[in-house]
Amino acid sequence: MGMNLPQNPMKNFNGFIAASIILIGTTCENARSEPTKSPAINDNANIAWNELQQAVKFPPKPLEWSVQLPTDEQKKKFRKHIVDLAMLAADKAKVFYLVYPDSTNVIPAKILECQMLERVFNNGDGSQSAVIGWGNAQDALLADARLIGKDRCDLRLAIIQRKQFDHRLNQDAFKIEYEKGLRELIRDCPQCDAPYEKLLDVADHSPDEKARSIANEVLALPVSERNIAKAKGILQRLDAVGKPLDIKFVALDGRPVDIS
């Protein structure tokens, strides 16, 4: 069975941009003549936000793929469709926060833009230009003082992780920058749980001495019960290396068995 993918989602985008540019001009003109926002502006912002919410909903993989494996061409076509939808959604998010800079949804729209550009990279060819576009959006969002709390912490972590795809940074250099970035994030945002978990992931892939050091370091910090358990698990694994297993049981035939 073939896939029934929608037609090119970009075909109406020129009209969307043109209407948005007109709306930007109208909004700016109204801002000069009216000291307060009119109810119409708020209504338009709500309508645009609802449309943006719909734009970031993506179709699932075709049901027939669960019965018959797709061909390489089908998978390529589906990924291209997702990239087109993600690019359209990213552009709509940018138009939204440019047209409605005072909306309470400006930061969520900028976050959506970053997420959509990440999706473009993940479903595209992984090109350096896609990484740069994604990174530029993240950097612009980070510069917005309205991004606070967990959202700022999550963005900084996403930026740290995104750098592994930057072709200008080799993997050895990335590992150094990655751990450094995690430690800076823990210092600046001690209430955020994710950086501790990522640091323990570093421990899991490190030589024993370093793994033990990181696990003990995390246990001395104000981390969640989940990360406490993860750190203790690393230490238990390291302590068990080279030691016999102390397992005793009675076999089905009644014989006592001592694994050690």
N, C-alpha and C positions, 0 to 999 in steps of 0.2 A: 504493500500500500504506500502511496506517496504522501508527502506532508502537505497540508493545506496551510501554508504560511501566508499572512497578510501581505498585501503589496507594499512596496517601498514606503516606510513610514516617514521618509524625509520629503515626500513630494509636496506636502502642504506646508512645509516648514517655512518657506519663503514668505508665504502669506502671513503666517504666524508672526515672524520677525517684523514684517512691515507694519502689521497692526500694533505690535508692541512698541515700535519706534514712534508711531503716531501717538500712542497712549503716553509714552514718556514725555513727548513734547507737550501734550495736553496737561499732564500732571504738573510739569514744571511751570507752565503758564498759569495754572490755577494756584500753584504755590506762591507766585508773585502777587496775585490779585486777592487771594484769600488767606487770612492768617491761620485758619484752622482747616483741618481736613474735612471734606464733605462726606456725608454718609455714602454717597455714590462711590467714592474712592475706597472706603472700607468694604463695601459690597463687592466691588471689582476685585479687591485683594483676596477676599474670601473665595470668590469664584475661581480665581487664578490658582489659589492654593489647592483647592479641591481638584482642579484639573491636573496639577502637578502630582498630587497623590495618585491619581489614576495612571499617570505616565510612568511611574516607577514600578508598576505591576507588570511582571514579565510572564509570558506563557510558559507552561511546563513543557518538558520534552514530550513529543508525540506518543500517544498511548501505544501505537503499533510497535514502537521500539521495544516494548516489554515482551512482545511476541516474536518479532523478527529483528535481529540486530541491524542497525542502520549501516548504510554504506559510508565510506569516507566522504563521498560527495554530499550525502545527506547531512552528515555531522558538520561539515564545513558550511553548508548553506544555513543550517540552524544557528551556528555560532555567529555567522555574518548578520543574521537577522537580530540576534541579541545585541550585537555591537551597535547596529543602527538604532535600535530602540534606546539603548543606554546613552548614545550620543545625543539623541533627540531629547531625552529626559534631562541630561546635563545642561543642554542649551536652554531648556525651559526653566530650569532652576536658576540659571544665571540671569535670564530675562526677568524672572520674578523678583529677585532681590535688587535689580537695577531699577525696575519700575516702581517697586514698593519698598524703598529703603527704610521706612519707619515701621514696617510691619513687624509684629512680634514673631513672625515666622522667617525672618531673614536668616538667622543662624541655622535653623533646621534646613532651609533651602540650600545654604552653602554646604552643609554637611551632606545633603543629598547629592549635590554636584560632585563632591569628592568621591562618594560611594559609586556614582555612576561612571566616573572616569576610571576608577579602579576596576569596575566590571568591564569596561572597554578594553583595558589592558589584559585582564585575565581571559577574555574570550577572543581577543584579537591575536596579533602575531607577536605580542610581547616586544614591540619595537621600542627603541630608545625615545622616539618622539612621543609615544603614548605614556611612557614613564615621566617624561618632562612635563607634559600637560597635566597629568595627575598630580605631580609634585607642586607645580605652580598653583593649582587650586588649593592644595593643602597649606602651602605657605601663606597664601592670601587669607585663608580662614584663620590661621594661627595669629596673624597680625590684627585680627578683629578683637578688640578689647571686650566685646560682648560675649565672647566664647569663654565660659567659666566652668569651674567645678569638674565633674566627671567628664563632660564633653571635651574640655581642654586636655585632660589627661589621656582620654582615648585617642584624640587626634595626635598628640605627641608620640604615643606608642605606635600608631599607624604610620607616622612619618619615619620612625626608627626602622620599622619592619620593611617599609617600601624601599629603603635605600639598598636592600640586597639585590634589587633589580636594576640598579643604576650601573650601566656598563662601564662607567668611569671609575668604579670602585671594585677592586678584586675581592675575592671571598675572604682572604686572610685579613685584609684591611677592614672589610665589613664586620667580621667577627669582633675585632677590637672596638670598632665604633659602636657596634650593637650593644656590647656589654657596658661600655662607657655611657651610652645613652640611657640604658635601663637604670643604672645607678644614679644618674642625674635626675631621672624621673622619680625614682623612689625618694630621693632627697627632697624634691620639690613638691611631690604629691604623695606623702606617706599614707594617706587614707585610701588610695587606689590599690586594688588587689592584683590587677593583671600584671603589673611590672614584676612583682615578686614571683608570680607563677612563671613568667618568661625567664627570669634569672635562674630559677630551679631547673628549667629546661636546658639552660646553658650548662648547669652542673651535671645533668644527666648525660651530656655529650663531652664531658671534660675528663682529663686524667684523674685518677683516684684522689690524689692529694688536693687538687683544686676543687673537685666535687665535694669533698668533705668540708673544705673551708667555706664554700658558698652555702652549703646546707646549714652549718653552724651559724653562719652570719645571718641567714634568714630567720632561724629560730630565735635569735636575739632581737628581732624586730617585731613591731606590732602587726602581725599578719593574721589571716583568717585561719580557722580550724582546718580547712582544706589544705592550705599551704603548709601548716604545721605538720599535718599527716604526710604530705608529700616530701618535706625535708627529712622527717624521721625515717621515711621509707628508703631514701637515698643512703642515710647513715646505716640503716640495718643491712642494706645490700652490701655496702662496703665492709661492714664488720663480719659478714658471713663469708667473704672471700677467703678460700683456703681452709675453712673449718669443715669438719665432717658434719653431715646431716644427722641430727639426733632424732631419728624416727623409729619407733617400735610399734609393732602391731601383731595380731594373731592371724595367720593365714587361714584360708577356708578349710584346710585339712587339719587345723588345730595346732600347727607348728608355730612357735614364737619366732618372729622375724625382727632383727635389729639391723637397720640400714647402716648405722655408724660402724 
